[in-house]
């Protein structure tokens, strides 16, 4: 039987039970820091000195401080102490809106996870459903990722499965990618099931719209981030593909090349004039007088340049 040999110990310090609740969540640096603070009697904390004595970097000290602050274990001197929560604090609830959130990622041994599964039937159901959704047997990295989504990011089991379904649809099911999607949602305060579902539907509609626009513009290469931004703005303005194709024709007629910038200016001008159909475009074009007194014609090039303030030197694609 293993026991502590306290025969040569000259002094002791107590270890709060509230802190013990987070041992499995804390990494090595966090545990070193809390033991260092419990043992320190000086009343003054020097992070540089602590890093040196603990044999870790200053950045690891800072991360450990943030970890314990997030859980309510540590507070600043000028802050009145408050009771430490008895359950892990979910990340979305710990940061105020607009402020960056600290999302920690803990490591669990296979033995730890096996013990959790024995005690937690809900976790076992989550792992089983995750395997079905991803279509493969979960690896250790997948187990840790699911625990992070539930315990750190604070997503419900239903929301986690929704995130897995979204990533499976994209064909990107690595643990790292799934966690990056969860982190992005959390950073944007999208944490409730209905909000997550609405966001994924919005993204799906945008992907479909992008594909249709690419075909309409005759593009085969992957869109740049700037081009994707243009297309999203056209969707937000309420334009259908027919109008984007018409703007493309105007662009090519005027510049002999495809320019997202030129198309964007045309569509913005139409949006300002509440022009959203081809018939409305025709009604808005005024005939230009030619050199012949008896004939009129539509000079779309000059009309666009006059109304849009475009020189024809826009960005190509």
C-alpha positions in Angstrom: 0.0 0.0 0.0 1.4 3.4 -1.0 1.4 6.1 1.6 3.2 9.5 2.2 6.4 9.4 4.3 6.1 12.5 6.4 8.8 11.6 8.9 11.2 14.3 7.7 8.6 17.0 6.8 9.1 20.2 8.9 6.0 22.0 7.8 2.8 21.6 5.8 0.3 23.7 3.9 -3.4 22.9 3.4 -4.9 22.2 0.0 -8.4 23.5 -0.7 -11.0 20.9 -1.7 -12.4 23.4 -4.2 -9.1 23.4 -6.0 -8.9 19.6 -6.0 -12.1 19.5 -8.1 -10.2 20.9 -11.0 -7.1 18.7 -10.9 -8.2 16.7 -13.9 -8.8 19.9 -15.9 -5.5 21.6 -14.9 -2.3 21.0 -16.9 1.2 20.6 -15.3 2.0 24.3 -15.3 -1.4 25.2 -13.6 -0.8 22.6 -10.9 2.7 23.8 -10.3 1.5 27.4 -9.9 -1.3 26.6 -7.5 1.1 24.5 -5.3 3.7 27.4 -5.5 1.1 29.9 -4.3 -0.2 27.7 -1.5 3.3 27.2 -0.2 4.3 30.9 -0.5 4.0 32.9 2.7 5.5 36.2 1.5 2.2 37.7 0.4 3.9 39.0 -2.8 3.8 37.3 -6.1 6.5 37.8 -8.7 5.7 35.9 -12.0 9.3 36.0 -13.2 10.6 34.5 -10.0 7.8 31.9 -10.0 8.6 30.8 -13.6 12.3 30.4 -12.7 11.6 28.4 -9.5 9.1 26.2 -11.2 11.2 25.6 -14.3 8.6 26.8 -16.7 8.3 29.8 -19.1 6.7 33.2 -18.2 4.0 32.5 -20.9 3.1 29.3 -19.1 2.8 31.2 -15.8 0.5 33.7 -17.5 -1.7 30.9 -19.0 -1.9 29.2 -15.6 -2.9 32.4 -13.9 -5.7 32.9 -16.5 -6.8 29.3 -16.0 -7.3 29.7 -12.3 -8.8 33.2 -12.6 -11.4 31.8 -15.0 -12.4 29.2 -12.5 -12.6 31.8 -9.7 -9.7 30.3 -7.7 -7.5 33.3 -8.2 -8.4 37.0 -8.0 -6.5 40.3 -7.9 -5.7 41.9 -4.6 -8.2 44.8 -5.1 -10.9 42.3 -6.0 -13.0 40.9 -3.2 -12.8 37.2 -3.0 -15.9 35.3 -4.1 -16.9 31.7 -3.6 -15.2 29.2 -5.9 -17.8 27.4 -8.1 -18.1 23.7 -7.4 -18.5 22.8 -11.1 -16.3 23.7 -14.0 -17.2 27.1 -15.5 -18.3 27.0 -19.1 -16.2 29.2 -21.3 -19.0 31.1 -23.0 -20.4 32.3 -19.6 -17.1 33.5 -18.2 -16.2 36.3 -20.6 -18.3 39.4 -21.2 -19.5 40.1 -24.7 -16.9 41.6 -26.9 -14.0 40.4 -24.8 -11.7 37.5 -25.9 -12.4 34.2 -24.2 -9.8 32.0 -22.6 -10.5 28.5 -23.8 -8.2 25.9 -22.2 -7.5 22.4 -23.5 -6.7 19.7 -21.0 -5.1 16.4 -21.6 -6.7 13.2 -20.3 -5.1 9.8 -20.1 -6.9 6.8 -21.6 -7.5 5.6 -18.0 -9.1 8.9 -17.0 -11.5 8.8 -19.9 -12.4 5.1 -19.2 -13.2 6.0 -15.6 -15.3 9.0 -16.7 -17.3 6.7 -19.1 -18.0 4.3 -16.3 -19.5 7.1 -14.1 -21.1 9.3 -16.8 -23.7 7.6 -19.0 -24.4 10.8 -20.9 -20.8 11.0 -21.9 -20.9 7.4 -23.1 -24.0 8.2 -25.2 -22.2 11.3 -26.6 -19.2 9.2 -27.7 -21.4 6.6 -29.3 -23.4 9.2 -31.3 -20.2 11.0 -32.3 -18.8 7.7 -33.8 -22.0 7.3 -35.7 -22.0 10.9 -37.0 -18.3 10.9 -38.0 -18.5 7.4 -39.4 -15.4 6.0 -37.7 -14.1 4.7 -34.4 -13.0 7.6 -32.1 -9.4 8.0 -31.3 -7.9 9.4 -28.1 -7.6 12.9 -29.7 -11.3 12.7 -30.6 -12.2 11.9 -27.0 -10.2 14.9 -25.7 -11.8 17.1 -28.3 -15.3 16.1 -27.3 -14.5 16.7 -23.6 -13.2 20.1 -24.5 -16.4 21.0 -26.5 -18.5 19.9 -23.5 -16.5 21.0 -20.4 -14.5 24.0 -21.7 -16.5 25.5 -24.5 -19.7 24.7 -22.6 -21.7 23.3 -25.6 -24.6 20.9 -24.9 -24.4 17.4 -26.2 -27.0 18.2 -28.8 -25.0 21.2 -30.0 -21.8 19.1 -30.2 -23.5 16.6 -32.5 -24.7 19.5 -34.6 -21.1 20.7 -34.9 -19.9 17.2 -35.9 -22.6 17.0 -38.5 -21.6 20.3 -40.0 -17.9 19.3 -40.2 -18.8 15.9 -41.7 -20.8 17.7 -44.4 -17.7 19.7 -45.2 -15.5 16.6 -45.3 -13.3 17.9 -42.5 -13.6 15.7 -39.5 -10.2 15.9 -37.8 -10.3 16.7 -34.1 -8.3 19.9 -34.6 -10.6 21.2 -37.3 -13.8 20.4 -35.3 -12.3 22.2 -32.2 -11.4 25.2 -34.4 -15.1 25.5 -35.5 -16.2 25.3 -31.9 -13.7 28.0 -30.9 -14.9 30.3 -33.7 -18.5 29.9 -32.6 -17.7 30.5 -29.0 -15.6 33.6 -29.9 -18.7 35.0 -31.7 -21.0 34.2 -28.8 -22.9 31.5 -30.9 -23.3 28.9 -28.2 -27.0 27.9 -28.1 -28.3 25.1 -30.3 -30.8 27.2 -32.3 -28.2 29.9 -32.9 -25.6 27.4 -34.0 -28.2 25.7 -36.4 -29.0 29.1 -37.9 -25.4 30.0 -38.4 -24.6 26.7 -40.2 -27.6 27.2 -42.4 -26.4 30.7 -43.3 -23.0 29.3 -44.1 -24.5 26.6 -46.3 -26.6 29.1 -48.2 -23.5 31.3 -48.7 -21.5 28.3 -50.1 -24.3 27.5 -52.5 -24.6 31.1 -53.6 -20.8 31.3 -54.1 -20.8 28.2 -56.3 -23.6 29.6 -58.4 -21.9 33.0 -58.8 -18.6 31.3 -59.8 -20.5 29.4 -62.6 -22.2 32.6 -63.7 -18.8 34.5 -63.8 -17.1 31.6 -65.5 -14.6 31.1 -62.6 -12.9 27.7 -62.0 -10.2 28.6 -59.6 -10.7 28.9 -55.8 -12.1 32.2 -54.7 -9.8 34.6 -52.8 -10.9 36.0 -49.4 -11.6 39.3 -51.0 -13.7 37.8 -53.7 -15.7 35.8 -51.1 -16.3 39.1 -49.3 -17.7 40.7 -52.4 -20.1 37.8 -53.1 -21.3 37.8 -49.5 -22.1 41.5 -49.8 -24.0 40.9 -53.0 -26.1 38.3 -51.3 -26.7 40.6 -48.3 -27.9 43.3 -50.7 -30.5 40.9 -52.0 -29.3 40.3 -55.6 -30.2 37.2 -57.5 -27.8 35.5 -59.9 -29.5 37.0 -62.9 -28.6 40.5 -61.8 -25.0 39.5 -61.0 -24.7 38.1 -64.5 -26.1 41.3 -66.0 -23.6 43.3 -64.0 -20.8 41.0 -65.3 -21.9 41.7 -68.9 -21.8 45.4 -68.2 -18.3 45.0 -66.7 -16.9 43.0 -69.6 -18.5 45.4 -72.2 -17.0 48.4 -70.5 -13.5 47.0 -69.6 -13.0 43.9 -71.7 -12.2 42.0 -68.5 -13.8 40.6 -65.4 -13.4 42.8 -62.4 -15.1 42.1 -59.0 -14.6 45.8 -58.1 -16.4 47.0 -61.2 -19.2 44.6 -60.7 -19.5 45.6 -57.0 -19.9 49.2 -57.9 -22.6 48.5 -60.5 -24.5 46.4 -58.0 -24.1 49.0 -55.2 -25.5 51.7 -57.5 -28.4 49.5 -58.4 -29.1 48.8 -54.8 -29.1 52.5 -54.0 -31.7 53.0 -56.7 -33.8 50.0 -55.6 -33.0 48.3 -58.9 -33.2 44.5 -58.5 -34.6 43.2 -61.8 -33.5 43.4 -65.4 -36.6 45.3 -66.4 -35.8 47.9 -63.8 -32.3 48.2 -65.3 -33.8 48.8 -68.7 -36.2 51.4 -67.4 -33.3 53.2 -65.6 -31.1 53.6 -68.8 -31.7 56.9 -70.6 -31.1 57.1 -74.4 -28.0 59.0 -75.4 -28.2 61.4 -78.4 -25.9 60.3 -81.2 -24.4 62.5 -84.0 -27.4 61.8 -86.1 -30.5 63.8 -85.3 -32.9 61.0 -86.2 -31.2 58.1 -84.3 -30.6 57.4 -80.7 -28.6 54.6 -79.0 -27.7 53.3 -75.6 -24.1 53.9 -74.7 -23.8 51.5 -71.7 -20.1 52.1 -71.3 -20.4 55.9 -71.0 -23.6 55.5 -68.9 -21.8 53.3 -66.4 -18.8 55.5 -66.2 -20.9 58.6 -65.7 -23.3 57.1 -63.1 -20.8 54.9 -61.2 -17.7 57.0 -61.4 -15.7 54.0 -62.7 -12.6 54.4 -64.8 -12.6 50.9 -66.2 -9.3 50.1 -64.3 -10.9 47.9 -61.6 -9.4 44.9 -60.0 -9.3 41.9 -62.2 -11.2 39.0 -60.5 
